[in-house]
């Protein structure tokens, strides 16, 4: 690993079943203790504790440290302005599951 690069866990895939058959589900991180669980047409809030009990199949990380020229591309506008290309993660405590689904779609991938 290159020095100075930081990675953040963004989502995990869990597989239920055998090597020949089974089902995959996804946990998508919104905050440290707030995750979205997605399985076919079911999307719900999950906690970190629930995730830690799973047998994880695949981890997805996002690189956080980028060259300085790239890190300056994201600017935060004045309060109320919607012209920003930055995305602020939602607060799970104030959202219902359908709102979380839309919020997860708007997060950078």
C-alpha positions, 0 to 999 in steps of 0.5 A: 500500500502506498504511504499517505493513502487512506481507504474507507469501507463503503459497502459489503456483500454477504453470500448465503448458501453454497458455492453452487447456489445461494443469495447475495445481499448488500450492506451500504454504509451511510455513517459509522453505525448506520447501514442500508441492508438491501436484498432484492426488493427489501431495503431497510436500516441496519446497524454496525452490530448486525453487520459484524455478525455476518460472514462477509464475502466481499468488501468495497473500499473508497480511497479517501486521500487523493492528489491535491489537485483532485481534492480541490474539485469539490466545493461547498456552496453557501447555505441553501445553495444547491450548486455543490458537487459535494454530497453530505451523508444523510442523518439516519436518525431523521429519515425513514427507509424510503428516504434512505434509499434515495439518499444512498443513490445520491452518495458518491460511489 
